């Protein structure tokens, strides 16, 4: 049994490490200490790749400054490249929520890369005199600059994916806007009849709302390009050479293909988590707006016999264990719940960022976990909404038109022709007799049916009808 393990030592003592594991003693201690989410870093592969990109940039820099030899550089770089390619992610076993400001995540990365580098050099794992997790892989670094830099690299990539999902959702709404261009319906304010509009305009509005948020997310990505790599512990750059800061940023640009830049003040950048607060706020903004759209879809499709029933959502599954024939708007409902989760996460992130003290915020692991989780849930839910709901929506045109003809507010549209007094009289009679304004107009021969129908055509009822 002893042959299945190797022994590693730190200043706290010895630990048995599974013989074939690439992680080491500090990772094992962390995995034993933190079983919080009952998951591991492998849940966030983009983050693992980002950590490896940072380590690669640092190794290239340390070699250029003469602090790593050819053998160490080549082995570390190959190990980093393999992690970036998706290998060994199951070796990242620490819980994403952890004490220590991310040190456990950083050391998990250092140990996996070090032991894979040793394997590349055909050396046994844990022979750290050749490639050491701290002395070589973590050279010129601290968790306090590696960890937030990797978070920003990850967020930059995840926001790209989030924008893609929003573009897809926006395009689906735009397609429906064109499809429903000629469907006249009643607009509502305060859940009361207002004035006519087209269903196409309603869906076009949703597309515009989403497009605006895509623009806001693009702005967020600009913030993420400023990193504190080279700051080491608190921003003073202790244990780095003078040329390190500039060189490591240049190498990070080469490794990632993104034009990252060094923060103007590394001490400020190491303790200030304002960028994460801002990004979380934008995510909340997106979530609130998409949730409002889902509320509208559920309301517009309500019924079908005793609700608005102006649109039909695709029937995805039976809706009740007791009521036969009932079908619920399950897709908008699940997206609503994702939105509530994101809104709650924003409060968590705000408190975690506020909780920073002096030169460091130790709660960045929670911030990262919530940001990554929110973006991933949002992205998946937006594709679900587009594919399983928006694409299959159909309009109940007759019901939409009857709502207009039944509504007393129809007189508002005729007010410029008939005048306010006559329009008021029509509304009063309609309310008193429970007749349609449309029918009363014909009875009083104010217009012929052909004239009235022409007035009620979308192009005459809606000024910006041709905008779609």
Secondary structure as the mmCIF struct_conf table of DSSP 4:
data_model
#
loop_
_struct_conf.conf_type_id
_struct_conf.id
_struct_conf.beg_label_comp_id
_struct_conf.beg_label_asym_id
_struct_conf.beg_label_seq_id
_struct_conf.end_label_comp_id
_struct_conf.end_label_asym_id
_struct_conf.end_label_seq_id
HELX_RH_3T_P HELX_RH_3T_P1 UNK A 2 UNK A 4
STRN STRN1 UNK A 5 UNK A 10
TURN_TY1_P TURN_TY1_P1 UNK A 11 UNK A 12
STRN STRN2 UNK A 13 UNK A 18
TURN_TY1_P TURN_TY1_P2 UNK A 19 UNK A 20
BEND BEND1 UNK A 22 UNK A 23
HELX_RH_AL_P HELX_RH_AL_P1 UNK A 25 UNK A 33
BEND BEND2 UNK A 36 UNK A 38
HELX_RH_3T_P HELX_RH_3T_P2 UNK A 41 UNK A 43
HELX_RH_AL_P HELX_RH_AL_P2 UNK A 45 UNK A 64
TURN_TY1_P TURN_TY1_P3 UNK A 65 UNK A 66
BEND BEND3 UNK A 67 UNK A 68
HELX_RH_AL_P HELX_RH_AL_P3 UNK A 70 UNK A 84
TURN_TY1_P TURN_TY1_P4 UNK A 85 UNK A 88
HELX_RH_3T_P HELX_RH_3T_P3 UNK A 89 UNK A 91
BEND BEND4 UNK A 94 UNK A 94
BEND BEND5 UNK A 96 UNK A 97
BEND BEND6 UNK A 99 UNK A 100
TURN_TY1_P TURN_TY1_P5 UNK A 101 UNK A 102
HELX_RH_AL_P HELX_RH_AL_P4 UNK A 103 UNK A 120
TURN_TY1_P TURN_TY1_P6 UNK A 121 UNK A 122
TURN_TY1_P TURN_TY1_P7 UNK A 125 UNK A 126
TURN_TY1_P TURN_TY1_P8 UNK A 128 UNK A 130
BEND BEND7 UNK A 131 UNK A 131
HELX_RH_PI_P HELX_RH_PI_P1 UNK A 133 UNK A 137
TURN_TY1_P TURN_TY1_P9 UNK A 138 UNK A 140
HELX_RH_AL_P HELX_RH_AL_P5 UNK A 143 UNK A 179
TURN_TY1_P TURN_TY1_P10 UNK A 180 UNK A 182
STRN STRN3 UNK A 184 UNK A 189
TURN_TY1_P TURN_TY1_P11 UNK A 190 UNK A 191
STRN STRN4 UNK A 192 UNK A 198
HELX_RH_AL_P HELX_RH_AL_P6 UNK A 199 UNK A 223
TURN_TY1_P TURN_TY1_P12 UNK A 224 UNK A 225
STRN STRN5 UNK A 226 UNK A 227
TURN_TY1_P TURN_TY1_P13 UNK A 229 UNK A 230
TURN_TY1_P TURN_TY1_P14 UNK A 232 UNK A 234
BEND BEND8 UNK A 235 UNK A 236
TURN_TY1_P TURN_TY1_P15 UNK A 238 UNK A 239
BEND BEND9 UNK A 240 UNK A 240
TURN_TY1_P TURN_TY1_P16 UNK A 242 UNK A 243
HELX_RH_AL_P HELX_RH_AL_P7 UNK A 244 UNK A 256
BEND BEND10 UNK A 257 UNK A 258
STRN STRN6 UNK A 261 UNK A 262
BEND BEND11 UNK A 264 UNK A 264
HELX_RH_AL_P HELX_RH_AL_P8 UNK A 266 UNK A 271
HELX_RH_AL_P HELX_RH_AL_P9 UNK A 274 UNK A 300
TURN_TY1_P TURN_TY1_P17 UNK A 301 UNK A 301
BEND BEND12 UNK A 304 UNK A 307
STRN STRN7 UNK A 311 UNK A 312
BEND BEND13 UNK A 317 UNK A 317
STRN STRN8 UNK A 318 UNK A 318
BEND BEND14 UNK A 321 UNK A 323
TURN_TY1_P TURN_TY1_P18 UNK A 324 UNK A 325
STRN STRN9 UNK A 327 UNK A 327
HELX_RH_AL_P HELX_RH_AL_P10 UNK A 330 UNK A 354
TURN_TY1_P TURN_TY1_P19 UNK A 355 UNK A 355
STRN STRN10 UNK A 357 UNK A 357
TURN_TY1_P TURN_TY1_P20 UNK A 358 UNK A 359
STRN STRN11 UNK A 360 UNK A 360
TURN_TY1_P TURN_TY1_P21 UNK A 362 UNK A 363
HELX_RH_AL_P HELX_RH_AL_P11 UNK A 364 UNK A 388
TURN_TY1_P TURN_TY1_P22 UNK A 389 UNK A 389
HELX_RH_3T_P HELX_RH_3T_P4 UNK A 390 UNK A 392
STRN STRN12 UNK A 394 UNK A 395
HELX_RH_AL_P HELX_RH_AL_P12 UNK A 397 UNK A 406
TURN_TY1_P TURN_TY1_P23 UNK A 408 UNK A 409
HELX_RH_AL_P HELX_RH_AL_P13 UNK A 410 UNK A 418
HELX_RH_AL_P HELX_RH_AL_P14 UNK A 420 UNK A 433
TURN_TY1_P TURN_TY1_P24 UNK A 434 UNK A 434
HELX_RH_AL_P HELX_RH_AL_P15 UNK A 437 UNK A 443
TURN_TY1_P TURN_TY1_P25 UNK A 444 UNK A 445
BEND BEND15 UNK A 446 UNK A 447
HELX_RH_AL_P HELX_RH_AL_P16 UNK A 449 UNK A 455
TURN_TY1_P TURN_TY1_P26 UNK A 456 UNK A 456
BEND BEND16 UNK A 457 UNK A 457
HELX_RH_AL_P HELX_RH_AL_P17 UNK A 458 UNK A 461
TURN_TY1_P TURN_TY1_P27 UNK A 463 UNK A 464
HELX_RH_3T_P HELX_RH_3T_P5 UNK A 465 UNK A 467
#
